[in-house]
Amino acid sequence: MDGDPPSPPYPSEEPTEQRVAALLEVARLHGTGVALDELATLLPDGAPRRPSELEAWLRSRTPPTPVVDGIAFSSQLQPAEAARRARKDRGRGYLEQAHRLTREELAPIHRWVLCLCVTGSTAFGEPMEGDDLDLLLVTRRGSLWWVLAVAYLRIRLASVRGRSRAAPACLNLVLDEPAARAAFAEPKGLLFAREALSARPMLGEAEYRELLAHGRWMRSELPRLYDRWQLPDTSGPSKDLTVPTGVRLLSALAFLPVAAYLQLQGLVRNARFRRQARPERQFRTVTAWGRMAFLSDRYEELRRQYGVPSWTAPASE
């Protein structure tokens, strides 16, 4: 609060300041700020934990970090309350859409899906106008391209039939189970950790928590957010995630045509973004047997903004 005295120095002030600066700069690029309770979960151990302590600490910086109604902003951003309300309303609409999409269009693929999560700006709760509804999909081993073929066909048919949606649904990262385990187990830095730990499962929450448990390295990046998940022990025997031979064959047959379609769609969309003078919306399409991803230029810019030193707790004496 405004009358609170500044908090005492914390043992990790320099990495904390670097982390806060990076997070607020990323928020500024999206025209928003970060709520103090959320910001506290993104800071290293040793940083202020309670929102009141964190606010006092932010106000004691030179120059002070602006805090308005419990939300911290970059000093280069003038917060607009009406715009923030609109974005929160949009975020609620996007989440409702994700639930409908999961129940309706994607219902036929549930048996082959390990987990389905909302990611990106919708997961953070404040999508900008024009943002996609970003989804992470993890399939059972050997079924990825059959699942993608069915999912895209169902989503396309719903669009042709005129079912109104709040935003375009984008399966922007699709992995089969072995690729997902490898991706989560390999250290990938702060941005990946925040995206993964902020995801909102629509299907397979227990399975998604198990994937996070394979990424213990994320705790060194975001210890508080990681501990919130209360993750399971992964030392037990692996589950049987195999699919029938027929599904594997269908997936193999779908690979080349679906991959070619996605690559072509990427070229068409990128050409449209260039004509609209929106280069930040351009992306690369990555297609491989166990992986499909849309890697946007904006994501690469965010990764550069998050490029502050990782914070790891010092070893005990």
Residue pairs with C-beta under 8 A, 6 or more apart in sequence:
1 52
1 55
1 56
4 52
4 55
4 56
5 56
6 56
6 57
6 59
6 60
7 48
7 53
7 56
7 57
7 60
10 16
10 46
10 47
10 48
10 57
11 46
12 44
12 45
12 46
12 47
12 311
15 44
15 308
15 309
15 311
16 43
16 44
16 46
16 47
17 61
18 308
18 309
19 42
19 43
19 44
19 47
19 308
19 311
20 39
20 43
20 58
20 65
20 72
21 308
22 190
22 305
22 306
22 307
22 308
23 34
23 39
23 42
24 33
24 34
24 65
24 72
24 73
24 74
25 74
25 305
26 302
26 305
26 306
27 33
27 34
27 73
27 74
27 77
28 73
28 74
28 76
28 77
29 301
29 302
29 305
30 121
30 126
30 128
31 77
31 83
31 128
32 77
32 79
32 84
32 87
32 126
33 68
33 71
33 72
33 73
33 74
33 77
33 79
33 84
34 42
34 71
34 72
35 70
35 71
35 72
36 51
36 54
36 55
36 67
36 70
36 71
36 72
37 51
37 70
39 54
39 72
40 47
40 48
40 49
40 50
40 51
40 54
40 224
41 222
41 224
41 225
41 228
42 194
42 222
42 224
42 225
43 54
43 224
44 223
44 311
44 313
45 223
45 224
45 313
47 54
47 57
48 54
48 56
48 57
49 224
51 70
54 72
55 67
55 70
55 72
58 64
58 65
58 67
58 72
59 65
59 67
63 75
65 72
65 73
65 75
66 72
66 73
66 74
66 75
66 77
66 79
67 73
68 79
69 81
71 79
71 84
73 79
84 126
87 126
87 127
87 128
88 125
88 126
90 126
90 127
90 129
90 166
91 121
91 122
91 124
91 125
91 126
91 127
93 166
93 167
94 118
94 122
94 127
94 131
94 133
94 166
94 167
95 118
95 122
95 200
96 166
97 133
97 165
97 166
97 167
97 169
98 118
98 122
98 133
98 135
98 169
98 200
98 202
99 202
101 133
101 155
101 165
101 169
102 116
102 202
102 203
104 158
105 151
105 154
105 155
105 158
106 113
106 116
106 151
106 154
108 150
108 154
109 147
109 150
109 151
110 203
112 139
112 140
112 143
112 146
112 147
112 243
112 247
113 137
113 138
113 139
113 140
113 147
113 203
113 204
114 138
114 139
114 140
114 177
114 180
114 204
114 207
114 241
115 136
115 137
115 138
115 201
115 203
115 204
115 205
115 207
115 208
115 211
116 135
116 136
116 137
116 138
116 201
116 202
116 203
116 204
117 123
117 135
117 136
117 199
117 200
117 201
117 202
117 208
118 133
118 134
118 135
118 136
118 199
118 200
118 202
119 134
119 135
119 136
119 172
119 173
119 195
119 198
119 199
119 200
120 127
120 131
120 132
120 134
120 172
120 195
121 127
121 128
121 131
121 134
122 131
122 133
122 134
122 200
123 134
123 195
123 198
123 199
123 200
124 198
127 133
127 167
131 167
132 167
132 168
132 169
132 170
132 172
133 166
133 167
133 168
133 169
133 170
134 170
134 172
135 169
135 170
135 171
135 172
135 173
136 172
136 173
136 174
136 175
136 199
137 147
137 151
137 171
137 173
137 174
137 175
138 174
138 175
138 176
138 177
138 180
138 204
138 207
138 208
138 211
139 147
139 174
139 175
139 176
139 177
140 176
140 177
140 241
140 242
140 243
141 176
141 177
141 178
141 241
141 242
141 243
142 176
142 242
142 243
142 247
142 248
142 251
143 176
143 243
143 247
143 248
143 251
144 174
144 175
144 176
144 251
144 289
144 290
144 291
144 292
145 251
145 252
145 254
145 255
145 258
145 259
145 289
146 247
146 250
146 251
146 254
147 174
147 251
148 171
148 174
148 254
148 258
148 292
149 254
149 258
151 171
152 171
152 258
152 261
155 169
158 165
159 165
170 294
171 292
172 293
172 294
172 296
173 292
173 293
173 294
174 291
174 292
174 293
175 183
175 290
175 291
176 290
176 291
177 241
178 290
179 290
179 291
180 211
181 211
181 214
184 196
184 211
184 212
184 214
184 215
185 214
185 215
185 217
186 217
187 217
189 221
189 303
189 306
189 307
189 310
190 221
190 222
190 306
190 308
190 310
191 299
191 302
191 303
191 306
193 215
193 217
193 218
193 221
193 222
193 225
193 226
194 221
194 222
194 225
194 306
196 212
196 215
196 218
197 212
197 218
197 222
197 225
197 226
197 228
197 229
198 225
199 208
201 208
206 232
209 229
209 231
209 232
210 231
210 232
210 234
212 218
212 226
212 229
212 231
213 231
213 232
213 233
213 234
214 234
218 226
219 226
219 227
220 310
220 311
220 312
220 313
221 310
221 311
223 313
255 289
259 287
259 292
262 285
262 287
262 292
263 285
263 287
265 285
266 283
266 284
266 285
266 294
269 283
270 282
270 283
273 279
273 281
273 282
274 282
279 297
280 296
280 297
280 298
280 301
281 296
281 297
281 298
282 296
282 297
283 294
283 295
283 296
283 297
283 299
284 294
284 295
285 292
285 293
285 294
285 295
286 292
286 293
286 294
286 295
